Amino acid sequence: MITVRRVYPEEADRLTEIALAAKRHWGYPESWMKIWSAELTFDPQYFEANESWAAELDGQPVAFYTLLDKNGIAWIENLWVNPELIGKGVGRELFSHAAAQARRRGYTILQLEADPNARGFYEKMGLYQVGEQHSQVEGQPRVLPVMEMEL
């Protein structure tokens, strides 16, 4: 059974492994993974400074998210699920927890920037696209949907 609890800062290495494995799950080139590795590497200080929650299974974290305030809007900065558990309800449970946490804090809007491969998941969760973030990786254009929902 999955339980959701606050992240322990000393889990930073394990949560980094989850984030990297989840990103790698989408089949991105290894050269892209090297570029992204810095932003997907977490240290204990990150989790001390930012509200983060873990989904735990059998005493081990298997997924996590970070909830931030971005100009008065609840913002999910990270939501990563161990690839072995993608499609098994862990992401849905964690997302529902994030939305409930944001509501409890009085937010009326929840936003995030989605990996294009996760867009369908977020649409199932009730988010819709409100913008785009344009970037490039090794000369390849990337368009990341900015998504939101009313709480």
URWOBEL-V807202 format. One record per pair of residues at least 12 apart in sequence whose ideal C-beta (glycine too) atoms are under 10 Angstrom apart, sorted by the first residue. I is the first residue (numbers start at 1). GAP is how many residues later the second one is. Records with the same first field share a line. If there is no record, write none. Layout:
BEGIN
I: GAP + GAP
END
This chain:
BEGIN
1: 55 + 56 + 57
2: 53 + 54 + 55 + 56 + 60 + 61 + 83 + 86 + 87 + 88 + 91 + 92 + 95
3: 51 + 52 + 53 + 54 + 56 + 90
4: 49 + 50 + 51 + 52 + 59 + 60 + 61 + 86 + 89 + 90 + 92 + 93 + 94 + 96 + 97
5: 48 + 49 + 50 + 51 + 56 + 92
6: 41 + 45 + 46 + 47 + 48 + 58
7: 35 + 37 + 39 + 40 + 41 + 43 + 44 + 45 + 46 + 47 + 49 + 54 + 57 + 58 + 59
8: 36 + 39 + 44 + 46 + 53
9: 33 + 34 + 35 + 36 + 37 + 38 + 39 + 40 + 43
10: 34 + 37
11: 31 + 33 + 36 + 41 + 43 + 45 + 49 + 50 + 53
12: 29 + 30 + 31 + 32 + 33 + 34 + 35 + 36 + 40
13: 28 + 29 + 30 + 31
14: 28 + 40 + 46 + 47 + 48 + 50 + 68
15: 25 + 26 + 27 + 31 + 32 + 37 + 39 + 46 + 48 + 49 + 51 + 63 + 65
16: 21 + 24 + 25 + 26 + 27 + 30 + 64
17: 23 + 24 + 25 + 44 + 63 + 65
18: 22 + 24 + 36 + 37 + 43 + 44 + 45 + 46 + 60 + 62 + 63 + 64 + 65 + 67
19: 17 + 18 + 20 + 21 + 22 + 23 + 44 + 45 + 59 + 60 + 61 + 62 + 63
20: 13 + 16 + 17 + 20 + 21 + 60
21: 19 + 59 + 60 + 61 + 62 + 63
22: 18 + 41 + 56 + 57 + 58 + 59 + 60 + 61 + 63 + 64 + 69 + 93 + 96
23: 13 + 14 + 16 + 17 + 57 + 60 + 92 + 94
24: 12 + 16 + 59
25: 55 + 56 + 57 + 58 + 59 + 61 + 92
26: 57 + 60 + 89 + 90 + 91 + 92
27: 90
28: 87 + 89 + 109
29: 108 + 109 + 111
31: 106 + 107
32: 105 + 106 + 108 + 110
35: 102 + 103
36: 101
39: 39
40: 38 + 40
42: 22 + 24 + 36 + 38
46: 20 + 31 + 32
47: 17 + 19
49: 17
50: 16 + 17 + 18 + 27 + 28
51: 14 + 15 + 16 + 17 + 18 + 26 + 47 + 50 + 54
52: 12 + 13 + 14 + 15 + 16 + 25 + 26
53: 12 + 13 + 14 + 26 + 41 + 44 + 45 + 48
54: 40
55: 26 + 27 + 30 + 34 + 35 + 36 + 38 + 39 + 42
57: 25 + 28 + 31 + 33
60: 22
61: 21
62: 18 + 19 + 20 + 22 + 23 + 26 + 28 + 32
63: 15 + 16 + 17 + 18 + 19 + 22 + 23 + 27 + 28 + 30 + 31 + 32
64: 14 + 15 + 16 + 17 + 18 + 30
65: 12 + 13 + 14 + 15 + 16 + 26 + 29 + 30 + 32 + 33 + 36 + 47
66: 12 + 13 + 14 + 32
67: 12 + 30 + 31 + 32 + 34 + 35 + 38 + 40 + 43 + 45
68: 43 + 44
69: 33 + 36 + 38
70: 39 + 41 + 42
71: 40
72: 34 + 35 + 36 + 37
73: 29 + 34 + 35 + 36 + 37 + 38 + 75
74: 24 + 25 + 27 + 28 + 29 + 31 + 32 + 33 + 34 + 35 + 36 + 37 + 38 + 74 + 75 + 77
75: 23 + 27 + 32 + 34 + 35 + 36 + 37 + 38 + 73
76: 18 + 19 + 22 + 23 + 26 + 34 + 35 + 36 + 37 + 38 + 46 + 51 + 71
77: 35 + 36
78: 34
79: 12 + 15 + 16 + 19 + 33 + 35 + 36 + 39 + 42 + 43 + 46
80: 14 + 35 + 38
81: 12 + 13 + 14 + 37 + 40
86: 32 + 35
87: 34
91: 27 + 30 + 31 + 33 + 34
92: 29 + 32 + 33
95: 15 + 17 + 26 + 27 + 29 + 30 + 31 + 32 + 54
96: 29
98: 12 + 14 + 27
99: 26 + 27 + 28 + 50 + 52
100: 51
102: 47 + 49
103: 48
104: 47
105: 46
106: 45
107: 43 + 44
108: 42 + 43
109: 21 + 39 + 40 + 41 + 42
110: 15 + 16 + 17 + 37 + 38 + 39 + 40 + 41
111: 16 + 19 + 20 + 35 + 36 + 37 + 38
112: 13 + 15 + 32 + 33 + 34 + 35 + 36 + 37
113: 18 + 19 + 20 + 31 + 32 + 33 + 34
114: 13 + 15 + 19 + 30 + 31 + 32 + 33
115: 27 + 29 + 30
116: 26 + 27 + 28 + 29
118: 26 + 27 + 29
119: 25 + 26 + 28
122: 23 + 25 + 26 + 27
123: 22 + 24 + 26
125: 22 + 24
126: 21 + 22 + 23 + 24 + 25
127: 18 + 19 + 20 + 21 + 22 + 23
128: 17 + 19 + 20 + 21 + 22
129: 16 + 17 + 18 + 19
130: 15 + 16 + 17 + 18 + 19
131: 13 + 14 + 15 + 16 + 17
132: 12 + 13 + 14
133: 12 + 13
END
